[in-house]
């Protein structure tokens, strides 16, 4: 898909087509990370932690975590 590079102030901008934004769940205001990789640009989601509610929304709630056996207490831990 072709997009046009346009000047905005002292920077350049491209528009993410709505089809791609919907496919990748990109919304206005999302933070992105941009890197130059050899001869192309790589754009990826930059996760900004906002709180436990935000962390929970990003998790796969159907995925169960296994309990980890850390061994017996060695100090003043509360169990």
C-alpha positions as CSV (number, residue, x, y, z in Angstrom):
1,X,0.0,0.0,0.0
2,X,1.4,3.4,-0.9
3,X,1.2,6.4,1.4
4,X,2.4,9.9,0.8
5,X,5.0,11.6,3.0
6,X,3.9,15.1,4.0
7,X,5.7,18.0,5.8
8,X,4.3,19.0,9.2
9,X,6.3,21.7,10.9
10,X,9.9,20.5,11.1
11,X,8.9,16.9,10.7
12,X,7.5,14.6,8.1
13,X,4.3,12.5,8.5
14,X,2.5,9.6,6.9
15,X,-1.1,8.6,7.3
16,X,-1.9,5.1,8.5
17,X,-4.8,3.9,6.4
18,X,-7.9,3.1,8.4
19,X,-7.9,-0.6,7.3
20,X,-4.5,-1.1,8.8
21,X,-5.3,0.9,11.9
22,X,-8.4,-1.3,12.6
23,X,-6.5,-4.5,11.8
24,X,-3.7,-3.6,14.4
25,X,-6.1,-1.8,16.8
26,X,-4.2,1.5,16.5
27,X,-6.1,4.5,17.8
28,X,-5.4,8.2,17.8
29,X,-3.2,9.1,20.7
30,X,-1.5,5.7,20.9
31,X,2.3,5.8,21.5
32,X,4.4,4.2,18.8
33,X,8.1,3.4,18.6
34,X,9.8,4.1,15.2
35,X,13.2,2.8,14.2
36,X,15.3,2.9,11.0
37,X,16.3,-0.7,10.1
38,X,18.7,-0.9,7.1
39,X,16.6,0.4,4.2
40,X,13.2,0.5,5.9
41,X,11.2,2.0,8.8
42,X,9.9,-0.2,11.5
43,X,6.9,1.0,13.5
44,X,5.7,-0.8,16.6
45,X,3.5,-0.3,19.6
46,X,5.1,1.4,22.6
47,X,3.5,0.2,25.7
48,X,2.9,2.9,28.3
49,X,1.9,1.4,31.7
50,X,-1.0,3.4,33.1
51,X,-2.1,1.2,36.0
52,X,-3.4,-2.2,36.8
53,X,-6.6,-1.8,34.9
54,X,-4.6,-1.0,31.7
55,X,-2.3,-3.9,32.4
56,X,-5.3,-6.3,32.8
57,X,-6.8,-5.1,29.5
58,X,-3.6,-5.9,27.7
59,X,-3.4,-9.4,29.2
60,X,-5.0,-12.6,27.9
61,X,-7.5,-13.3,30.7
62,X,-8.1,-16.8,29.4
63,X,-4.5,-17.8,30.0
64,X,-3.8,-19.4,33.3
65,X,-0.6,-18.9,35.1
66,X,1.1,-21.8,36.9
67,X,2.0,-21.4,40.5
68,X,5.8,-21.2,41.1
69,X,7.3,-23.0,44.1
70,X,9.8,-20.6,45.6
71,X,10.8,-23.0,48.4
72,X,10.5,-22.6,52.1
73,X,10.7,-19.1,53.7
74,X,14.3,-18.1,54.5
75,X,13.6,-14.8,56.4
76,X,10.7,-12.8,57.5
77,X,8.4,-13.5,54.6
78,X,4.7,-13.7,55.2
79,X,2.9,-16.7,53.6
